[in-house]
Amino acid sequence: MIRKASYKGSWYPEDVSDLDRLCKTDGSGEIRAAILPHAGLIYSAPLISAFFQNLREEIQRVIIISPSHYYPLMDGIFYSSSFSRSETPYGLITNFPFPLSSVPFDDAVSREHGIEMFLPFVAKKKLSVSYALLSRVKSHDDVVKRGEAIAALMDEKTAFIASSDFTHYGRRFGYTPYGNYALERVKDSDYKIASSLAAGDTEGVFSIHENTTICGIAGAMILSYAAKLKGLKGEVGDHYTSYDVYPDCADDFVSYFDVFWK
């Protein structure tokens, strides 16, 4: 089965020449894992490109963990799919089975933009891919258990992405703890959380995560814990908000961060 590209022509260009201006993958570096945003590529492409341009040269495949935006999921469970290939404007990608215990849910995976935004980059980089959904964890013990399982998969040829935008702020999102004109306060708050994730402080993040609107925080904590177990060095990369891209309304915006591990 092939996972169709549901968002080409809307969330990102269908035309390859236009897409090339957003998807940058040339180069290599030391990055092995990252928390990356999954907004439409007009917003997220610079941050996603920084990951793919700086991947370790040995990387041959990537595993993506995304929240589910359109279907409810049970807490603490990975949901995967039966797709053997993924469609992109650059051609088909080879999928490999999600390597951990999971529940098949093709409909949720086929619709999920938190997976699809990365697939043009994966195709252009000529990597294979596996992906799964996980929206919430019940306890920090869940973070530890899932993080240990992910850490066991970390080798020289496999990269990992936790798909997550950071704070969704404003009346549109039902989240206004700082009142109006909160751009700088949100950036500061998100920077502290991103720094904690980079340092592997998953207990600290877990203690506050339910009071945030960070949509992929469960996968981010799991990847953070796994990276710490493997002794990887984390760092916060670039960050900005949707308002920085399109200065329309400063009271409703989404915050985007890169967190990298080497």
N, C-alpha and C positions, 0 to 999 in steps of 0.2 A: 504493500500500500504506500501511496505517496501523500505526504502532508502538503496540501496546496498552500500557495502564498496568498493568504487572505487579504493582506494589507498593501500589496503592491499597487501603485497608482493612487494611493490615498495617504498612508502614513509614510511612504517613501516612494521615490520615482520608479516607474516600471521600465523606463528607457535606460539602458545600461550607461550611455554616455552621461546622462544626468545623474545617475546613481554614483558613477565614478567620482563626481565632484564631492560627494558626501562620504563615501566608503573609502577610507585610506588604510591599506594593510601592508604596504611595503616597509621592510626593515625588520630588525629583530633586537632583542634585548634580554632581560633577565626575568621578566614577569611570568608567573606560573598560575596565578589565581587573582580574581578581582570581584568586587562589587561594582556593577555597572548599571546605568539608567536604561530604561526601556521605553521612553517616550518616542513619539514620531521622530524620524531621523533629522528633521530640521532643528530639533532641540538636542537630541542625544548623540548625534554622529561624532562630534569632536571628542567626546569622552570615550565612546566605544572605540573610535579609531586609535586613541592613545594606547589602549590595551593591545589591539591586534598589531600595531606597528612595533610594539616592544615585547612581544612574546618570545620566549626562549626558542632558539632555532630548532631544537629537537622536537618541539611540539608537533604532534600529528593528529590529535583529536581533542575535542572540547566537550565538557559536560556542563549543561545549563540547568540551574535550579530556579524556577520561576514561581511566583504566587499565581493564584487563579483569580482573574478579574471578573469572570462571567459565570462561573459555576461554584456553588458551595462545596467545600471539601471537609472531610473529617480531620481533626487536629492530629499532627504528628505523623501523618502518613504520606509517603511519596505516591504520586499518581503518574503513570507513564503511558505509553501508547504502543500500538502495533505497527507504526510507520517504519518502513525500511529505507525510505528516501524522503528528502525534503526539497520542495520546489523553491527556486529563487530566480530572479532575473538573470543571474549568471549561470544558470543550469542547475541540475540536480545534485544534492549532497547525499553521500552515503550515511545512513544512520547505523549506529550499533546499539544493541539492547542496553537499556538502563541497567547498570550493574548491581543495583541493590534491590532488595525486596520492595515491590510496588504493586499498585492496583491499576489495571488498564482503564483508561478513560479517554478514548480517542476524541470524543466530541470536545471536551475541555481543552485538550492539547491542540487540536486543530484550530481552535478559535483564539488561542492565547497570544496576544501581542508581546507579552513578556518573554516569550521564546522567539517570535519571528523577527524582532528588530535586530537580532544578532546574526541571523542566518545568511543575509547577503555578505557579511564580512567573513563568515566561516567558508562560504563558497569561494569567495575571491582569494582567500588564503589557502584554498585547496586542502581543507581539513575535513575529517569526518566528525559526526556530532551525535550526542545522546542528550535527551532532555526529560525533565520530570517537573511536576508541580508539587509544591508544598506551601500552604498558606499560613499555617499557624502551628505553634508548639504549645503543649499544655504546661510544661515545666522546664526548668533549666536542666533537669535530668534528661529530657528529650533532646535538648541541644547537645549535651555531652554524648548521648548514645548515637545520634545521627552524625555528629562531628567525628567521632571515632571511626564510624563506617566510611565517611568520606576520606578521612586521613589515610585509611588503609588502601585507598585507590590512587593516592597521589604518587605518580611516578614521573620519570623524566619526559615522557611522551604525551602526558595528559594535562590539559589546562582546565580550569574550573571558573565558571561565572555564576555568581549569585545575582539574579536579576532584580533590581530594586531602584525605584525613584525614592527620594527622601521626602521631606515634609510636603504635604499638600495643604496649603494654607488659604483660608478665606471662607466666606459664607457658602460658596459653591461646594466646599468640602465639609461644611459643618464643623470647622476647626478655627477658632479665632481667639486663642488665649492671650495674645499680645495686643488685641485691638487692631486698629488700622495702622497702615504704614509700618509693617512689621518685618520688612525685608531683612534688615541687618540683624535683628534679634533671631530670626529663623536661621539665617546663615550661621550665626554664632552657635546656636543650639545644635544644629546639624553637624557643625565642625567638631564639636565635642563628642557627639555620638560616633561620627566617622573615625575620630582619633581613638576612641575606646575600642571600636571594632578592629582597627589596624593593630592595636596593642594586644588583642585577644582577651579583653575584659568583657567576656560575654555575660558574666553574672551581673555586672553593673548595668549593661544594656538591657538585659532581661528584666531587671527590676523596674525599668521605666518604659519598656517598649509598648505596653498596652495604652499608654497615654500619648502615643505619637500617631501620626498618619503616614509613617514610612511603610510602603505597601509590601516590600519584600524582606521585612526585617527578620523573619524566621530563617530563611535561607542565608541571609547575611550573617546571622549569629552562628549558624552551623558551619559555614565556611570559615569564619573567624576562628572558631574553636579548632577546626581541623588544621588550619594553617599554623596555629600556635603549637599543636601537638607535633607537627612536622618540623618545627624550628624555623619556619619561614619568617622573614622580616616584612612587616607591614608598614605602609605609608599612605597618607591621604594625598590623592592627586588633585587635579583641577576640580573646580566646582563653580556653579552659577545657578541662576534660576530661569524659569520660563520668561519672567519679566525682563531679564537681561537680553534675551533673544528677541522678544516682541514686547516693547514697553507700552502695553495697553492699559491694564488695570493693576496697580500696585497692591491692591487688597486681595486679589485672587491669583495665586501663583503656585508653581511646583519647584522644589529645590532638587538639584542634581549634583551628585558627588561621584568621583572615582575613589575606590580604595584598592590598592595593589599589594600583592605579596610576591616576594622574590625568594 
